[in-house]
Amino acid sequence: MTSETNQRTNIPVTDLVLEYLVRPARESSGKQKALVLLHGVGSNEQDLISLAPYLPEDFIVISPRGPFLLSENRYAWYQVDFSTGKPVINAAQESQSRNIIGEFIEQVKAKYRVDEVYLGGFSQGAIMSYTLGLIQPAMVTGVLAFSGRILQELRSLVAAADQLKNLKVFIAHGTQDGTLPVHYAREAKSFLESKGITSAYLELDMGHQITSEVVVAVREWLEK
């Protein structure tokens, strides 16, 4: 990356409904494409923008900040309670974030004149990506889920199979994930298949993380 691009990437932009970082596209493939990356709980917009140098250069890469402050520089898309041994979401916050992300995507399309938006994320960001993509599939071209799950609470809201037929999905998950065990990824794959979606599915011997092998696979998938 050039020093100019580095500077632009690290300057937060505040003109849309969510504060975000952006790596502009440096090549053109005809269609203007954006990859919006949602961080996990307790992180911020600085996290996934670090992947930008390794992603296709014909994509605008955008990393927004979650709306709920947990503590200094730590944000979330919604709060979650693990005290029962199973994750219990704050449903009101999840709904609010889903609406905000949808508005943010529409603003990104308008500001950057984007033809296609891919929505992806890590952990809670993957959960939000699944949810918005499955409930409002017309809004995005594809979903990328790193170490995530599909919320059981919202499956009744998922769009009809005929509306999901063009949705592209990439899933990557670690078999050693102790935060969101790999059965969540396998269950997501099966659920998507029940809706007529064949996902690109990657299971690796790793924990709750994104490795260089995942990034290489994502780049190849996006380039296709």
Secondary structure, DSSP 4 states (H G I P E B T S, - for coil): --HHHHHHHTS-B-SSSS-EEEE---S--SS-EEEEEEPPTTB-TTTGGGGGGGS-TTEEEEEEPPSEEEETTEEESS-EE-TTSS-EE-HHHHHHHHHHHHHHHHHHHHHHT-SEEEEEEETHHHHHHHHHHHHSGGG-SEEEEES----GGGGGGPPPHHHHTT-EEEEEEETT-SSS-THHHHHHHHHHHHTT---EEEEES--SS--HHHHHHHHHHHH-
